[in-house]
Amino acid sequence: MLTIKQITENTDAVICGLEKKHFNNAKETIGQVIALNNKRKSAQATLDNNLAQVNAISKTIGGLMKEGKKEEAEAAKSQVAGLKEVNKSLQAEMDQAASDLQALLYTIPNVPYEEVPEGFGAEDNLVVKMGGMETELPKDALPHWELAKKYDIIDFDLGVKITGAGFPVYKGKGARLQRALINFFLDEARASGYTEVMPPTVVNAASGYGTGQLPDKEGQMYHCEVDDLYLIPTAEVPVTNIYRDVILDEKQLPIKNCAYTECFRREAGSYGKDVRGLNRLHEFSKVELVRIDTPQHSRQSHQEMLDHVEGLLVKLELPYRILRLCGGDMSFTAAICYDFEVYSEAQKRWLEVSSVSNFDTYQANRLKCRYRTAEKKTELCHTLNGSALALPRIVAALLENNQTPEGIRIPKALIPYTGFEMID
């Protein structure tokens, strides 16, 4: 969440940034934050002054009693008692203001960086790069859901029978392709200096609040109500929360972690041709990159993550493009975000396969994730993450773009992982 210092010292810039994200009533909300903070500070100042008076008066009572000034001592005791009653009220007022302030701050999104384009939605995102290999398909090219059925590698109907729509069953070479991609992505991440972790796939509410999924995306998460736990929408949540309430040494940064997990998203309200087949699932596999860094180095870290994801798509021989998201299409928590999309020749559309974001101090402030500088000062870290990569749409693009009359060709980089060159 935004820091009070950030809001009070750069009020106009914060309001402008929130308006770029199309946050409703930005000026009024920031005004409420400042008013609540002033109320809390005023109560704190009066309370501190009263406590000093209580301490000073209490010290005189013993002396007055020794001097036989019983009436003055009793008057002092009465004054102390009165101040303590006032202090109870002040403490309650201060606690309430702090609680209201915290609740309000949770509803305010991150402020985007200057280079984030203005815009309302996907149509306003800025294409910054295109690459990859051109694809020529047979005239009777099929979408991946038809290919999956033809080669018996993914069974969508069986998934509906076992669980429901959005939970496919991978079979034979389809399952092996999934496992090959997971291992390929993890090996590439480790080669780039990431430490692999295997986190839980359910988290508590504190973890959801820490990375910003709560309260913003509560309706999109599967909630285990009896235990008040949430199925993760991405490994970002448990991996970043490793550093909740932690003070790191500057020499430890940047921290680079990668994790493979299953991910779960309710995708409420999703329907139509754009969600057919693997295009949008409720459960899917993903390898995630997470970095914890200093403010001075986080932009370089972000670029390194972008280069890493682009390198994966080049090795998979897929046509891709990189977009800098506009303010209206960015996530609640991101300060800047780039999306990677691969082109599906059979569907004639771009499919998002990765988002790589820098959150600045927004998540770190929620997490209380800090580092100690060489000068022994404690500062908030920057957090970053990105998909490297999410599997469903990668699989869709691989199946569709590599179909031949003989079968589906496997990219050269994946053959050591699959153990086969064709799906036929």
VOPAGU-2260 file (C-alpha; in pm, 1 decimal, decimal comma):
REM VOPAGU-2260
SITE   aa  ch    i         X         Y         Z
SITE  MET   A    0       0,0       0,0       0,0
SITE  LEU   A    1     103,9     362,0     -35,4
SITE  THR   A    2     303,0     506,3     253,2
SITE  ILE   A    3     177,4     805,5     451,8
SITE  LYS   A    4     503,0     984,7     367,9
SITE  GLN   A    5     444,2     924,9      -2,2
SITE  ILE   A    6      91,3    1065,7      23,2
SITE  THR   A    7     165,9    1367,9     240,6
SITE  GLU   A    8     487,9    1473,9      65,8
SITE  ASN   A    9     369,7    1415,8    -293,2
SITE  THR   A   10      -6,6    1463,5    -263,2
SITE  ASP   A   11     -68,9    1611,1    -608,7
SITE  ALA   A   12     152,1    1353,1    -783,5
SITE  VAL   A   13     -24,9    1067,8    -601,1
SITE  ILE   A   14    -368,1    1200,7    -701,5
SITE  CYS   A   15    -256,7    1236,5   -1066,7
SITE  GLY   A   16    -119,0     881,7   -1061,1
SITE  LEU   A   17    -439,5     739,8    -918,4
SITE  GLU   A   18    -639,4     922,9   -1181,9
SITE  LYS   A   19    -417,3     761,8   -1448,7
SITE  LYS   A   20    -533,6     428,0   -1306,5
SITE  HIS   A   21    -892,7     560,2   -1318,3
SITE  PHE   A   22    -933,8     523,4    -943,5
SITE  ASN   A   23   -1266,8     683,2    -856,1
SITE  ASN   A   24   -1270,2     986,3    -624,5
SITE  ALA   A   25    -890,5     993,5    -594,7
SITE  LYS   A   26    -877,1    1348,6    -458,7
SITE  GLU   A   27   -1151,0    1287,5    -200,2
SITE  THR   A   28    -998,5     956,2     -86,9
SITE  ILE   A   29    -651,4    1103,5     -45,0
SITE  GLY   A   30    -812,7    1390,9     146,0
SITE  GLN   A   31    -972,4    1135,7     382,2
SITE  VAL   A   32    -634,4     965,6     430,9
SITE  ILE   A   33    -469,7    1295,3     525,9
SITE  ALA   A   34    -758,5    1385,9     760,0
SITE  LEU   A   35    -743,9    1047,5     936,9
SITE  ASN   A   36    -366,6    1071,9     967,8
SITE  ASN   A   37    -396,1    1421,6    1115,3
SITE  LYS   A   38    -661,3    1297,8    1358,8
SITE  ARG   A   39    -435,8    1009,4    1466,2
SITE  LYS   A   40    -134,4    1239,7    1505,7
SITE  SER   A   41    -334,9    1495,5    1704,3
SITE  ALA   A   42    -466,0    1230,4    1942,3
SITE  GLN   A   43    -114,3    1087,0    1974,4
SITE  ALA   A   44      34,9    1430,0    2053,9
SITE  THR   A   45    -229,3    1503,2    2320,6
SITE  LEU   A   46    -187,5    1154,0    2465,5
SITE  ASP   A   47     190,2    1190,7    2482,2
SITE  ASN   A   48     153,8    1527,3    2653,9
SITE  ASN   A   49     -96,8    1384,0    2904,0
SITE  LEU   A   50     126,7    1086,2    2979,2
SITE  ALA   A   51     415,4    1322,5    3048,7
SITE  GLN   A   52     188,1    1516,3    3286,7
SITE  VAL   A   53      78,3    1194,8    3460,8
SITE  ASN   A   54     440,8    1093,2    3511,1
SITE  ALA   A   55     541,0    1438,1    3640,1
SITE  ILE   A   56     244,4    1469,5    3878,1
SITE  SER   A   57     282,0    1110,5    4002,5
SITE  LYS   A   58     640,1    1182,8    4103,1
SITE  THR   A   59     522,7    1469,5    4330,9
SITE  ILE   A   60     259,0    1270,9    4520,3
SITE  GLY   A   61     503,7    1079,3    4739,5
SITE  GLY   A   62     683,7    1400,8    4835,2
SITE  LEU   A   63     360,5    1576,8    4922,9
SITE  MET   A   64     256,0    1288,3    5146,9
SITE  LYS   A   65     592,2    1294,1    5325,7
SITE  GLU   A   66     552,9    1667,6    5383,6
SITE  GLY   A   67     209,1    1610,9    5531,7
SITE  LYS   A   68      34,6    1791,7    5248,6
SITE  LYS   A   69    -239,9    1535,9    5230,5
SITE  GLU   A   70    -497,8    1758,6    5059,5
SITE  GLU   A   71    -252,3    1857,7    4785,7
SITE  ALA   A   72    -153,0    1494,2    4742,7
SITE  GLU   A   73    -517,6    1390,9    4708,3
SITE  ALA   A   74    -575,2    1671,0    4457,1
SITE  ALA   A   75    -275,6    1546,6    4258,6
SITE  LYS   A   76    -410,7    1190,7    4267,8
SITE  SER   A   77    -747,5    1316,6    4145,4
SITE  GLN   A   78    -578,2    1506,7    3863,4
SITE  VAL   A   79    -385,4    1193,4    3762,3
SITE  ALA   A   80    -706,2     987,3    3768,7
SITE  GLY   A   81    -880,6    1245,6    3547,8
SITE  LEU   A   82    -594,5    1250,2    3300,0
SITE  LYS   A   83    -594,0     868,2    3284,5
SITE  GLU   A   84    -964,2     868,9    3195,2
SITE  VAL   A   85    -899,0    1123,5    2922,4
SITE  ASN   A   86    -607,7     912,2    2802,3
SITE  LYS   A   87    -831,2     605,9    2766,1
SITE  SER   A   88   -1056,6     807,5    2540,1
SITE  LEU   A   89    -759,8     945,7    2344,5
SITE  GLN   A   90    -611,9     597,2    2301,2
SITE  ALA   A   91    -943,9     467,9    2170,2
SITE  GLU   A   92    -971,9     765,7    1933,1
SITE  MET   A   93    -615,3     713,4    1811,5
SITE  ASP   A   94    -664,4     337,2    1762,0
SITE  GLN   A   95    -987,8     392,7    1571,2
SITE  ALA   A   96    -827,2     653,4    1344,9
SITE  ALA   A   97    -531,7     419,8    1280,0
SITE  SER   A   98    -767,4     128,6    1203,2
SITE  ASP   A   99    -981,1     341,0     968,6
SITE  LEU   A  100    -666,3     473,3     802,1
SITE  GLN   A  101    -529,0     123,2     744,1
SITE  ALA   A  102    -860,3       0,5     602,2
SITE  LEU   A  103    -876,8     299,5     366,0
SITE  LEU   A  104    -516,2     256,5     249,9
SITE  TYR   A  105    -593,2    -105,4     154,7
SITE  THR   A  106    -852,1      22,0     -96,1
SITE  ILE   A  107    -609,9     254,7    -277,5
SITE  PRO   A  108    -410,4     110,6    -571,1
SITE  ASN   A  109     -44,7     168,9    -642,7
SITE  VAL   A  110      63,0     483,1    -824,9
SITE  PRO   A  111     194,1     410,8   -1177,5
SITE  TYR   A  112     534,3     528,2   -1296,0
SITE  GLU   A  113     557,2     827,8   -1529,2
SITE  GLU   A  114     629,7     614,0   -1836,1
SITE  VAL   A  115     303,3     420,4   -1796,2
SITE  PRO   A  116      79,3     528,4   -2087,8
SITE  GLU   A  117    -258,3     689,9   -2038,3
SITE  GLY   A  118    -550,4     470,5   -2133,4
SITE  PHE   A  119    -858,7     278,4   -2028,6
SITE  GLY   A  120    -806,0     -79,4   -2146,9
SITE  ALA   A  121    -614,9    -330,9   -2357,1
SITE  GLU   A  122    -665,8    -128,6   -2674,0
SITE  ASP   A  123    -453,8     152,7   -2524,1
SITE  ASN   A  124    -152,1     -62,2   -2433,5
SITE  LEU   A  125     173,2      26,2   -2607,3
SITE  VAL   A  126     346,0    -238,8   -2820,9
SITE  VAL   A  127     717,4    -192,1   -2749,6
SITE  LYS   A  128     859,8    -492,8   -2934,2
SITE  MET   A  129     765,3    -779,0   -3166,5
SITE  GLY   A  130     969,8   -1088,4   -3239,5
SITE  GLY   A  131     976,1   -1459,5   -3303,8
SITE  MET   A  132     934,2   -1676,0   -3606,8
SITE  GLU   A  133     665,8   -1637,1   -3870,7
SITE  THR   A  134     428,8   -1932,5   -3889,3
SITE  GLU   A  135     287,5   -2095,4   -4200,1
SITE  LEU   A  136       8,5   -2343,0   -4130,0
SITE  PRO   A  137    -176,7   -2590,2   -4348,3
SITE  LYS   A  138    -498,7   -2457,5   -4503,6
SITE  ASP   A  139    -706,2   -2681,1   -4278,6
SITE  ALA   A  140    -526,9   -2568,3   -3959,2
SITE  LEU   A  141    -715,2   -2649,4   -3637,6
SITE  PRO   A  142    -746,7   -2464,9   -3305,9
SITE  HIS   A  143    -578,7   -2636,5   -3011,4
SITE  TRP   A  144    -900,3   -2780,7   -2865,9
SITE  GLU   A  145    -956,0   -2971,5   -3190,9
SITE  LEU   A  146    -590,6   -3078,9   -3204,3
SITE  ALA   A  147    -613,7   -3198,7   -2843,2
SITE  LYS   A  148    -905,8   -3419,4   -2937,7
SITE  LYS   A  149    -747,4   -3540,3   -3263,0
SITE  TYR   A  150    -427,0   -3656,6   -3091,5
SITE  ASP   A  151    -596,7   -3752,7   -2760,8
SITE  ILE   A  152    -361,5   -3539,5   -2547,0
SITE  ILE   A  153    -604,9   -3314,6   -2352,8
SITE  ASP   A  154    -956,2   -3416,9   -2249,6
SITE  PHE   A  155   -1180,3   -3121,8   -2167,7
SITE  ASP   A  156   -1497,6   -3330,2   -2129,2
SITE  LEU   A  157   -1332,3   -3561,2   -1877,6
SITE  GLY   A  158   -1227,9   -3256,6   -1674,8
SITE  VAL   A  159   -1590,9   -3140,5   -1669,5
SITE  LYS   A  160   -1698,4   -3484,3   -1546,7
SITE  ILE   A  161   -1439,5   -3493,8   -1265,5
SITE  THR   A  162   -1458,3   -3130,2   -1154,3
SITE  GLY   A  163   -1619,7   -2884,2   -1393,4
SITE  ALA   A  164   -1539,7   -2653,3   -1684,3
SITE  GLY   A  165   -1190,3   -2506,4   -1674,7
SITE  PHE   A  166   -1018,2   -2815,8   -1527,7
SITE  PRO   A  167    -879,5   -3017,0   -1823,4
SITE  VAL   A  168    -715,5   -3358,4   -1800,0
SITE  TYR   A  169    -377,1   -3388,1   -1977,4
SITE  LYS   A  170    -302,1   -3733,8   -2118,7
SITE  GLY   A  171      -7,8   -3916,9   -2274,5
SITE  LYS   A  172     210,7   -3680,4   -2473,4
SITE  GLY   A  173      -3,1   -3388,9   -2353,3
SITE  ALA   A  174      93,5   -3462,4   -1993,1
SITE  ARG   A  175     455,9   -3514,7   -2092,7
SITE  LEU   A  176     456,7   -3180,8   -2277,8
SITE  GLN   A  177     329,4   -3007,9   -1963,5
SITE  ARG   A  178     600,5   -3167,5   -1749,8
SITE  ALA   A  179     864,5   -3087,2   -2011,9
SITE  LEU   A  180     768,9   -2717,4   -2013,2
SITE  ILE   A  181     774,2   -2698,3   -1631,9
SITE  ASN   A  182    1122,8   -2852,0   -1615,8
SITE  PHE   A  183    1246,9   -2638,5   -1904,8
SITE  PHE   A  184    1125,0   -2316,9   -1738,9
SITE  LEU   A  185    1271,0   -2414,3   -1399,9
SITE  ASP   A  186    1607,7   -2510,3   -1550,8
SITE  GLU   A  187    1623,3   -2181,4   -1740,5
SITE  ALA   A  188    1540,6   -1988,4   -1422,1
SITE  ARG   A  189    1807,4   -2169,7   -1221,6
SITE  ALA   A  190    2061,5   -2100,5   -1498,1
SITE  SER   A  191    1975,2   -1730,4   -1460,4
SITE  GLY   A  192    2054,5   -1736,4   -1088,8
SITE  TYR   A  193    1710,3   -1799,7    -939,0
SITE  THR   A  194    1677,0   -2021,7    -633,2
SITE  GLU   A  195    1394,2   -2271,7    -669,3
SITE  VAL   A  196    1141,6   -2297,0    -386,7
SITE  MET   A  197     836,2   -2519,1    -351,1
SITE  PRO   A  198     576,4   -2322,2    -152,1
SITE  PRO   A  199     227,9   -2419,0     -27,2
SITE  THR   A  200     -58,6   -2367,8    -271,1
SITE  VAL   A  201    -294,3   -2248,0       3,8
SITE  VAL   A  202    -228,4   -1931,0     203,0
SITE  ASN   A  203    -380,4   -1744,7     495,0
SITE  ALA   A  204    -553,6   -1407,8     468,1
SITE  ALA   A  205    -244,4   -1221,6     593,3
SITE  SER   A  206     -52,9   -1347,6     289,0
SITE  GLY   A  207    -333,9   -1236,5      57,4
SITE  TYR   A  208    -328,3    -889,0     210,2
SITE  GLY   A  209      51,0    -881,9     196,6
SITE  THR   A  210      71,9    -903,8    -182,7
SITE  GLY   A  211    -253,7    -720,2    -256,2
SITE  GLN   A  212    -485,7   -1001,2    -368,4
SITE  LEU   A  213    -700,6    -910,5     -68,5
SITE  PRO   A  214    -924,0    -720,9     -54,9
SITE  ASP   A  215    -897,2    -635,2    -427,7
SITE  LYS   A  216    -940,8    -983,6    -584,3
SITE  GLU   A  217   -1127,5   -1168,6    -311,1
SITE  GLY   A  218   -1406,4   -1271,0    -550,0
SITE  GLN   A  219   -1157,4   -1427,7    -791,2
SITE  MET   A  220    -992,7   -1654,5    -531,8
SITE  TYR   A  221   -1111,3   -1994,6    -413,2
SITE  HIS   A  222   -1177,7   -1963,9     -39,8
SITE  CYS   A  223   -1166,3   -2260,0     202,5
SITE  GLU   A  224   -1412,1   -2108,7     448,0
SITE  VAL   A  225   -1381,5   -2360,0     734,5
SITE  ASP   A  226   -1007,9   -2291,5     772,4
SITE  ASP   A  227   -1013,7   -1937,4     628,0
SITE  LEU   A  228    -746,1   -2027,0     371,4
SITE  TYR   A  229    -720,2   -1931,7       4,9
SITE  LEU   A  230    -601,7   -2132,1    -296,6
SITE  ILE   A  231    -324,6   -1930,0    -457,9
SITE  PRO   A  232    -389,6   -1750,7    -790,2
SITE  THR   A  233     -11,2   -1736,7    -847,9
SITE  ALA   A  234     310,9   -1841,8    -671,4
SITE  GLU   A  235     378,7   -1469,9    -626,9
SITE  VAL   A  236     164,2   -1483,0    -312,3
SITE  PRO   A  237     342,9   -1748,9    -103,2
SITE  VAL   A  238     692,9   -1674,9    -236,4
SITE  THR   A  239     678,3   -1298,7    -173,9
SITE  ASN   A  240     528,4   -1361,9     170,5
SITE  ILE   A  241     842,9   -1552,3     268,3
SITE  TYR   A  242     978,3   -1202,0     332,7
SITE  ARG   A  243     682,1   -1067,6     529,0
SITE  ASP   A  244     797,1    -901,7     856,2
SITE  VAL   A  245    1160,5    -957,6     760,5
SITE  ILE   A  246    1450,9    -710,5     771,5
SITE  LEU   A  247    1713,4    -812,3     515,0
SITE  ASP   A  248    2072,0    -695,2     486,8
SITE  GLU   A  249    2142,5    -483,7     178,2
SITE  LYS   A  250    2419,9    -728,8      83,3
SITE  GLN   A  251    2154,9   -1003,3      40,1
SITE  LEU   A  252    1977,7    -810,4    -236,9
SITE  PRO   A  253    1862,4    -875,4    -499,0
SITE  ILE   A  254    1696,6   -1197,1    -384,6
SITE  LYS   A  255    1588,7   -1409,6    -683,8
SITE  ASN   A  256    1340,2   -1695,5    -636,9
SITE  CYS   A  257    1150,4   -1913,6    -881,3
SITE  ALA   A  258     866,4   -2154,5    -811,2
SITE  TYR   A  259     646,2   -2396,9    -999,5
SITE  THR   A  260     291,8   -2429,6    -860,9
SITE  GLU   A  261     -58,0   -2506,0    -964,5
SITE  CYS   A  262    -263,2   -2183,6    -969,4
SITE  PHE   A  263    -636,7   -2142,6    -909,1
SITE  ARG   A  264    -863,5   -1864,1   -1032,4
SITE  ARG   A  265   -1240,2   -1856,0   -1026,2
SITE  GLU   A  266   -1254,2   -1634,9   -1338,4
SITE  ALA   A  267   -1609,3   -1534,3   -1244,9
SITE  GLY   A  268   -1804,9   -1396,2   -1537,8
SITE  SER   A  269   -1568,8   -1538,2   -1803,9
SITE  TYR   A  270   -1744,6   -1686,7   -2104,9
SITE  GLY   A  271   -1745,2   -1693,7   -2484,7
SITE  LYS   A  272   -1495,4   -1791,5   -2755,0
SITE  ASP   A  273   -1202,3   -1616,3   -2584,3
SITE  VAL   A  274   -1212,0   -1866,2   -2296,5
SITE  ARG   A  275   -1249,1   -2180,8   -2504,8
SITE  GLY   A  276   -1007,4   -2469,4   -2456,3
SITE  LEU   A  277    -689,6   -2364,1   -2274,9
SITE  ASN   A  278    -745,7   -1992,2   -2324,1
SITE  ARG   A  279    -874,4   -1942,1   -1968,4
SITE  LEU   A  280    -872,2   -2208,0   -1697,2
SITE  HIS   A  281    -964,0   -2232,1   -1329,8
SITE  GLU   A  282    -657,3   -2445,9   -1254,5
SITE  PHE   A  283    -329,0   -2420,5   -1443,7
SITE  SER   A  284      46,7   -2469,5   -1404,9
SITE  LYS   A  285     286,7   -2176,6   -1388,6
SITE  VAL   A  286     649,9   -2102,9   -1313,1
SITE  GLU   A  287     687,2   -1767,6   -1135,6
SITE  LEU   A  288     986,5   -1540,7   -1083,0
SITE  VAL   A  289     998,7   -1324,2    -769,2
SITE  ARG   A  290    1262,3   -1065,8    -683,8
SITE  ILE   A  291    1321,3    -858,3    -371,7
SITE  ASP   A  292    1550,4    -564,2    -440,5
SITE  THR   A  293    1667,4    -216,4    -343,5
SITE  PRO   A  294    1494,8      88,9    -494,6
SITE  GLN   A  295    1820,0     180,2    -670,5
SITE  HIS   A  296    1847,8    -155,3    -851,7
SITE  SER   A  297    1485,5    -258,3    -907,0
SITE  ARG   A  298    1453,2    -109,0   -1256,2
SITE  GLN   A  299    1757,4    -306,3   -1369,8
SITE  SER   A  300    1604,4    -617,2   -1210,3
SITE  HIS   A  301    1281,7    -552,0   -1400,1
SITE  GLN   A  302    1468,7    -532,1   -1730,5
SITE  GLU   A  303    1657,4    -853,9   -1652,5
SITE  MET   A  304    1325,8   -1029,3   -1588,3
SITE  LEU   A  305    1185,4    -899,6   -1918,5
SITE  ASP   A  306    1495,2   -1024,3   -2101,3
SITE  HIS   A  307    1459,2   -1365,7   -1934,6
SITE  VAL   A  308    1095,2   -1411,3   -2040,9
SITE  GLU   A  309    1171,3   -1293,8   -2394,1
SITE  GLY   A  310    1455,8   -1547,2   -2409,9
SITE  LEU   A  311    1213,9   -1829,3   -2323,9
SITE  LEU   A  312     978,0   -1733,5   -2607,4
SITE  VAL   A  313    1268,2   -1713,0   -2853,2
SITE  LYS   A  314    1379,3   -2065,5   -2755,3
SITE  LEU   A  315    1022,2   -2191,0   -2793,8
SITE  GLU   A  316    1020,7   -2042,8   -3146,8
SITE  LEU   A  317     692,6   -1860,1   -3091,0
SITE  PRO   A  318     581,9   -1528,5   -3246,3
SITE  TYR   A  319     550,8   -1279,2   -2958,9
SITE  ARG   A  320     503,4    -917,6   -2871,7
SITE  ILE   A  321     575,9    -713,6   -2559,1
SITE  LEU   A  322     330,6    -447,9   -2437,9
SITE  ARG   A  323     368,8    -175,0   -2178,9
SITE  LEU   A  324      30,7    -164,8   -2007,9
SITE  CYS   A  325    -163,2     158,8   -1981,8
SITE  GLY   A  326    -290,0     290,8   -1648,8
SITE  GLY   A  327    -639,7     153,8   -1695,2
SITE  ASP   A  328    -523,7    -200,1   -1778,2
SITE  MET   A  329    -267,1    -242,5   -1501,2
SITE  SER   A  330    -317,2    -448,8   -1188,2
SITE  PHE   A  331    -415,7    -289,2    -858,5
SITE  THR   A  332     -66,3    -335,3    -711,9
SITE  ALA   A  333     172,5    -268,7   -1003,1
SITE  ALA   A  334     369,3      51,7   -1058,6
SITE  ILE   A  335     461,9     -63,1   -1408,4
SITE  CYS   A  336     381,7    -382,2   -1598,8
SITE  TYR   A  337     477,3    -539,8   -1929,0
SITE  ASP   A  338     269,3    -817,9   -2082,9
SITE  PHE   A  339     404,1   -1083,5   -2318,6
SITE  GLU   A  340     166,8   -1223,3   -2577,3
SITE  VAL   A  341     215,2   -1507,5   -2825,7
SITE  TYR   A  342      33,5   -1521,0   -3154,0
SITE  SER   A  343    -203,7   -1807,5   -3220,8
SITE  GLU   A  344    -202,9   -1854,4   -3595,7
SITE  ALA   A  345    -500,4   -2091,9   -3585,6
SITE  GLN   A  346    -714,7   -1860,8   -3372,1
SITE  LYS   A  347    -580,2   -1544,0   -3537,0
SITE  ARG   A  348    -537,6   -1371,1   -3202,6
SITE  TRP   A  349    -278,9   -1277,0   -2942,1
SITE  LEU   A  350    -270,6   -1474,8   -2616,0
SITE  GLU   A  351    -125,8   -1328,0   -2297,4
SITE  VAL   A  352     132,2   -1563,0   -2143,4
SITE  SER   A  353     319,1   -1344,9   -1893,1
SITE  SER   A  354     297,7   -1024,9   -1692,7
SITE  VAL   A  355     621,5    -886,0   -1549,8
SITE  SER   A  356     566,0    -616,4   -1286,7
SITE  ASN   A  357     757,8    -384,6   -1058,6
SITE  PHE   A  358     552,8    -298,3    -748,6
SITE  ASP   A  359     797,0     -40,3    -610,9
SITE  THR   A  360     742,2     -27,2    -229,0
SITE  TYR   A  361     367,3     -98,3    -251,0
SITE  GLN   A  362     374,7    -467,1    -155,1
SITE  ALA   A  363     676,1    -421,1      73,5
SITE  ASN   A  364     485,7    -165,7     282,2
SITE  ARG   A  365     199,5    -413,5     328,3
SITE  LEU   A  366     445,1    -694,3     402,0
SITE  LYS   A  367     678,0    -485,7     621,1
SITE  CYS   A  368     956,9    -622,6     401,2
SITE  ARG   A  369    1259,6    -404,9     468,1
SITE  TYR   A  370    1636,3    -397,7     433,1
SITE  ARG   A  371    1913,9    -244,1     639,1
SITE  THR   A  372    2150,7     -17,2     447,5
SITE  ALA   A  373    2527,4       6,6     497,0
SITE  GLU   A  374    2453,3     316,4     707,1
SITE  LYS   A  375    2226,4     101,2     931,7
SITE  LYS   A  376    1909,8     277,3     809,8
SITE  THR   A  377    1599,7      62,3     757,3
SITE  GLU   A  378    1424,4     110,4     422,4
SITE  LEU   A  379    1137,6     -57,0     236,9
SITE  CYS   A  380    1237,7    -304,6     -34,4
SITE  HIS   A  381    1102,4    -312,0    -387,5
SITE  THR   A  382     924,6    -630,8    -498,9
SITE  LEU   A  383     894,6    -763,3    -853,7
SITE  ASN   A  384     747,2   -1071,6   -1016,3
SITE  GLY   A  385     667,8   -1225,5   -1349,5
SITE  SER   A  386     537,5   -1542,7   -1511,4
SITE  ALA   A  387     813,3   -1747,1   -1673,0
SITE  LEU   A  388     584,5   -1888,7   -1792,7
SITE  ALA   A  389     214,3   -1973,8   -1755,4
SITE  LEU   A  390     156,8   -2299,9   -1939,0
SITE  PRO   A  391    -199,1   -2314,6   -2083,3
SITE  ARG   A  392    -167,8   -2054,8   -2357,6
SITE  ILE   A  393     193,1   -2153,9   -2428,2
SITE  VAL   A  394      67,7   -2508,4   -2487,4
SITE  ALA   A  395    -217,1   -2372,3   -2703,1
SITE  ALA   A  396      24,8   -2170,6   -2916,3
SITE  LEU   A  397     275,5   -2456,6   -2944,2
SITE  LEU   A  398       6,1   -2698,7   -3062,5
SITE  GLU   A  399    -151,8   -2456,8   -3308,3
SITE  ASN   A  400     160,9   -2293,6   -3454,4
SITE  ASN   A  401     354,4   -2620,3   -3497,3
SITE  GLN   A  402      87,0   -2835,0   -3660,2
SITE  THR   A  403     191,5   -3009,8   -3979,9
SITE  PRO   A  404      30,9   -3278,8   -4197,8
SITE  GLU   A  405     251,3   -3532,6   -4014,3
SITE  GLY   A  406     164,2   -3412,8   -3663,4
SITE  ILE   A  407     265,0   -3141,7   -3415,6
SITE  ARG   A  408     633,1   -3049,8   -3420,3
SITE  ILE   A  409     814,9   -3000,3   -3087,8
SITE  PRO   A  410    1058,1   -2702,3   -3071,0
SITE  LYS   A  411    1423,9   -2806,5   -3060,9
SITE  ALA   A  412    1480,2   -2663,5   -2709,1
SITE  LEU   A  413    1203,7   -2886,5   -2567,1
SITE  ILE   A  414    1299,9   -3219,3   -2725,8
SITE  PRO   A  415    1549,5   -3313,6   -2449,0
SITE  TYR   A  416    1263,3   -3262,5   -2200,9
SITE  THR   A  417     980,0   -3431,1   -2392,2
SITE  GLY   A  418    1179,4   -3726,1   -2523,4
SITE  PHE   A  419     991,2   -3701,8   -2855,2
SITE  GLU   A  420    1003,6   -3475,3   -3160,8
SITE  MET   A  421     641,7   -3504,0   -3275,6
SITE  ILE   A  422     293,6   -3550,1   -3139,8
SITE  ASP   A  423     131,5   -3783,5   -3391,0
